[in-house]
Amino acid sequence: MNEKSRIQFPKHRGLKCYSVVAGSCFLAMEGVTDPVFMGEGDSILLPRGRPFCLATDLSSPPVNFDVQMAARRPDVPLFSDAVGGCSVLGGHFLMTGGHADILLNALPPIVHIRNESSKEVMRWSLESLREELRDPQLGGSLVAQQLAYILLVKALRLYLQSEATRGVGWLFALADPQMRAAIACMHNDPGHPWKIQELAHHVGMSRTVFAQRFKEKVGMTSMEYLTHWRMLLASDRLQTSDDPVSKIAWSIGYGTESAFGKAFKRVLGYSPREHRRRYQAEPLPGTTDE
């Protein structure tokens, strides 16, 4: 972006990640009151899919990103470090299934990674990615893709480290070793008839203290979390397999299809068979225009 740019991005699916490698800019998002200033080395995650703009001058008229890219001449460098301008690296991560919804909904509309120690952690990945894009080599697209994933994971880690004591939800609970161990038990064996006492014993806590801390960290009881996790697994299998409902029910710990159906409808609002029909009737991702 040059020193008088304002680029508008439409709503999106999945998660977007941007890092400033040179200069500075503002990010303004629909539904967020104040623009966010991003200095060199800052990174942001955008998990909610809202329309936003990146700007070096917020008073400039907005230009659609697709229009901007289509108008760029092939001989113009991808990166411009001119005074007053800004170079930004961005990645778009498409995610599917209920597991993705858990992650994206656990995060605020804008995750801003900006302290100096965090910038240093991400600097190597940023510089490596920039070089791959500036001077493409054999296999460069694969290397760039993997570096983008590394940037995403590092940004999520840094956010958790900075917000772990304040956030509520399964993502923040993973920063607590004992809560992480309890969640791992349920994830690794969702069909096991877990009880609060057994989970508490597994992580070396009393039943009362475990129950209290789990609810404080995750925002729901351990048994409520287990039910929601089972329903997410069932939801994905109903969408991606032809397994009978009774087989799916048994695999996640329900002895009867009836009991599973009641739990599924309580959590998702409709029956397992309705869910399967809904998914089969929907077009595949990417087949419709946004």
C-alpha positions in Angstrom: 0.0 0.0 0.0 1.2 3.5 -0.7 0.9 6.4 1.7 -2.7 7.3 0.5 -4.3 3.9 0.4 -7.5 2.4 1.8 -8.3 -1.1 0.7 -11.7 -2.6 1.4 -12.2 -6.4 2.0 -15.6 -8.1 1.9 -16.9 -10.5 4.5 -15.1 -13.9 4.4 -15.3 -17.4 5.6 -12.7 -18.9 7.9 -9.9 -16.9 9.5 -7.6 -14.3 8.0 -4.1 -13.4 9.4 -2.1 -10.3 8.5 1.3 -9.1 9.5 3.0 -5.7 8.9 6.5 -6.3 7.6 7.3 -2.6 6.8 5.7 0.7 7.6 2.3 1.0 9.4 -1.4 1.1 8.7 -4.8 1.1 10.3 -7.4 -1.7 10.3 -11.1 -0.7 10.5 -13.8 -3.3 10.9 -17.5 -3.3 10.6 -19.0 -3.5 14.2 -15.8 -2.3 15.9 -15.8 1.3 17.0 -12.2 2.3 16.9 -9.7 1.6 14.1 -6.6 -0.5 15.2 -3.2 0.9 14.5 -0.7 -1.7 13.3 3.0 -0.9 13.5 5.9 -2.8 11.9 6.0 -6.4 13.2 2.4 -6.3 14.4 0.1 -9.2 13.5 -3.7 -9.6 13.6 -6.1 -12.5 13.3 -9.6 -11.9 12.0 -11.8 -14.9 12.9 -15.3 -13.6 12.6 -15.5 -12.9 8.8 -16.7 -9.3 9.1 -15.9 -6.8 6.3 -12.8 -4.6 7.0 -10.3 -2.3 5.5 -6.6 -1.8 5.7 -5.5 1.8 5.2 -2.5 4.1 5.5 -5.0 7.0 5.2 -8.5 6.4 6.6 -9.8 9.5 4.8 -8.9 8.1 1.4 -11.7 6.7 -0.8 -11.9 2.9 -0.4 -10.8 0.6 -3.2 -12.0 -3.0 -3.4 -9.1 -5.5 -2.9 -9.9 -7.5 -6.0 -10.0 -4.4 -8.1 -6.7 -3.3 -6.6 -5.0 -6.6 -7.5 -6.5 -6.7 -11.0 -5.1 -3.2 -11.7 -1.6 -4.0 -10.4 0.9 -4.2 -13.3 3.1 -7.3 -13.5 6.2 -5.2 -13.4 5.2 -3.5 -10.1 7.0 -5.2 -7.2 4.8 -7.1 -4.8 6.4 -5.3 -1.8 6.9 -1.5 -1.6 8.9 -0.1 1.3 8.6 3.5 0.2 8.4 6.1 3.0 4.7 6.5 4.1 3.7 3.2 2.6 3.1 -0.2 4.2 3.9 -3.8 3.3 1.5 -6.4 4.7 1.6 -10.2 4.4 -1.8 -11.9 4.6 -3.1 -15.4 4.7 -6.6 -16.8 4.4 -7.4 -20.1 6.2 -10.6 -21.9 5.3 -12.0 -24.1 8.0 -14.9 -26.5 8.0 -17.0 -28.4 10.5 -18.1 -27.7 14.1 -14.5 -28.0 15.3 -13.7 -24.8 13.3 -16.7 -23.0 14.8 -15.5 -23.7 18.3 -12.1 -22.1 17.5 -13.4 -19.1 15.6 -16.2 -18.3 18.1 -13.7 -18.5 21.0 -11.8 -15.5 19.6 -12.7 -11.8 19.5 -13.4 -10.1 16.2 -9.8 -8.8 16.1 -6.8 -10.5 17.8 -3.9 -8.0 17.9 -0.4 -9.3 18.5 1.8 -6.3 19.2 4.2 -6.6 22.2 7.9 -6.6 21.4 8.7 -10.1 22.6 5.8 -11.4 20.5 7.1 -9.6 17.4 10.5 -11.2 17.9 9.0 -14.7 18.0 7.3 -14.1 14.7 10.0 -12.2 12.9 11.8 -15.2 11.4 8.6 -16.6 9.9 7.6 -13.2 8.5 11.0 -12.6 6.9 11.2 -16.1 5.5 7.7 -15.8 4.0 8.5 -12.4 2.6 11.6 -13.7 0.8 9.7 -16.7 -0.6 7.1 -14.3 -2.1 9.6 -11.6 -3.2 11.9 -14.1 -5.0 10.0 -17.3 -5.9 12.1 -20.5 -6.1 11.4 -24.1 -7.0 8.7 -25.3 -4.5 8.3 -21.8 -3.2 4.5 -22.0 -3.1 4.6 -25.0 -0.8 7.2 -23.4 1.5 5.1 -20.2 1.6 2.0 -22.2 2.5 3.7 -24.0 5.4 5.2 -20.7 6.7 1.7 -19.2 6.7 0.5 -22.1 8.8 3.4 -21.5 11.2 2.5 -17.9 11.5 -1.1 -18.7 12.3 -0.1 -21.2 15.0 2.5 -18.8 16.5 -0.1 -16.0 16.6 -2.6 -18.2 18.4 0.0 -19.3 20.9 1.0 -15.8 21.6 -2.6 -14.7 22.1 -3.3 -17.5 24.5 -0.2 -16.6 26.5 -1.2 -13.0 26.8 -5.0 -13.6 27.5 -5.0 -17.0 29.3 -5.8 -15.6 32.7 -8.6 -13.4 31.4 -10.3 -15.4 28.7 -13.1 -18.0 29.2 -13.6 -20.9 26.9 -12.1 -24.2 25.9 -9.3 -22.4 24.0 -8.1 -20.5 27.0 -8.6 -23.6 29.2 -5.9 -25.3 27.2 -3.3 -22.9 28.8 -4.1 -24.6 32.2 -2.2 -28.0 32.3 -4.9 -29.7 34.4 -7.8 -28.5 32.4 -5.9 -29.4 29.2 -5.4 -32.9 30.5 -9.1 -33.3 31.3 -10.2 -32.0 27.9 -7.7 -34.3 26.2 -9.3 -37.3 28.0 -12.7 -36.4 26.6 -11.3 -35.7 23.1 -9.3 -38.9 22.9 -12.1 -41.2 24.1 -15.5 -39.5 23.6 -17.3 -42.8 23.9 -16.1 -43.5 27.4 -18.7 -43.0 30.1 -16.8 -40.1 31.8 -17.8 -38.9 35.2 -16.6 -35.8 37.1 -14.9 -37.9 39.7 -12.9 -39.9 37.2 -11.8 -36.8 35.3 -10.8 -35.1 38.6 -8.8 -38.1 39.7 -7.0 -38.3 36.3 -5.7 -34.7 36.7 -5.0 -35.0 40.4 -7.7 -32.7 41.8 -10.6 -33.1 44.2 -14.0 -33.4 42.6 -15.2 -30.1 44.0 -12.2 -28.1 43.0 -12.0 -29.6 39.5 -15.7 -29.0 38.8 -15.4 -25.3 40.0 -12.2 -24.6 38.0 -13.5 -26.3 34.8 -16.6 -24.2 34.8 -14.6 -21.0 35.5 -12.1 -21.7 32.7 -14.4 -23.2 30.0 -17.7 -21.5 30.8 -19.7 -24.7 31.2 -19.5 -27.8 33.3 -17.3 -30.8 32.2 -20.4 -32.9 31.4 -21.9 -30.1 29.4 -18.6 -29.8 27.5 -18.5 -33.5 26.9 -22.0 -33.5 25.5 -21.2 -30.6 23.1 -18.0 -32.3 22.0 -19.8 -35.5 21.3 -22.5 -33.7 19.3 -19.8 -31.9 17.2 -18.2 -35.3 16.4 -21.6 -36.7 15.5 -22.4 -33.7 13.4 -19.3 -34.1 11.3 -19.9 -37.9 10.8 -23.5 -37.3 9.8 -22.1 -34.9 7.1 -19.2 -36.9 5.9 -20.2 -40.6 6.2 -23.1 -42.9 5.4 -22.9 -44.6 8.8 -26.3 -45.4 10.4 -27.4 -43.0 13.2 -27.3 -45.9 15.6 -23.6 -46.6 14.9 -22.7 -43.0 15.3 -24.6 -42.9 18.6 -22.8 -45.9 20.0 -19.4 -44.6 18.9 -19.8 -41.5 21.1 -21.1 -43.2 24.2 -24.9 -43.4 23.7 -26.4 -46.9 24.2 -29.6 -46.1 22.3 -30.4 -44.1 19.2 -33.3 -42.5 21.1 -31.0 -41.1 23.9 -28.6 -39.8 21.3 -31.3 -38.2 19.2 -32.7 -36.3 22.3 -29.2 -35.0 23.2 -28.5 -34.0 19.6 -31.7 -32.1 19.3 -31.2 -30.4 22.6 -27.8 -29.1 21.6 -28.3 -28.4 17.9 -32.1 -27.8 17.7 -33.0 -30.6 15.2 -32.7 -34.3 14.9 -29.7 -36.2 13.5 -31.6 -37.2 10.4 -32.7 -33.6 9.8 -29.1 -32.5 10.2 -27.9 -35.0 7.6 -30.7 -34.0 5.2 -29.8 -30.3 5.6 -26.2 -30.9 4.8 -26.9 -33.0 1.8 -29.2 -30.3 0.4 -26.6 -27.6 0.8 -24.2 -26.7 -2.1 -20.5 -27.6 -1.5 -18.3 -24.8 -0.2 -17.0 -22.7 -3.0 -19.7 -23.5 -5.5 -21.7 -20.3 -4.9 -20.7 -16.6 -5.3 -20.3 -14.6 -2.1 
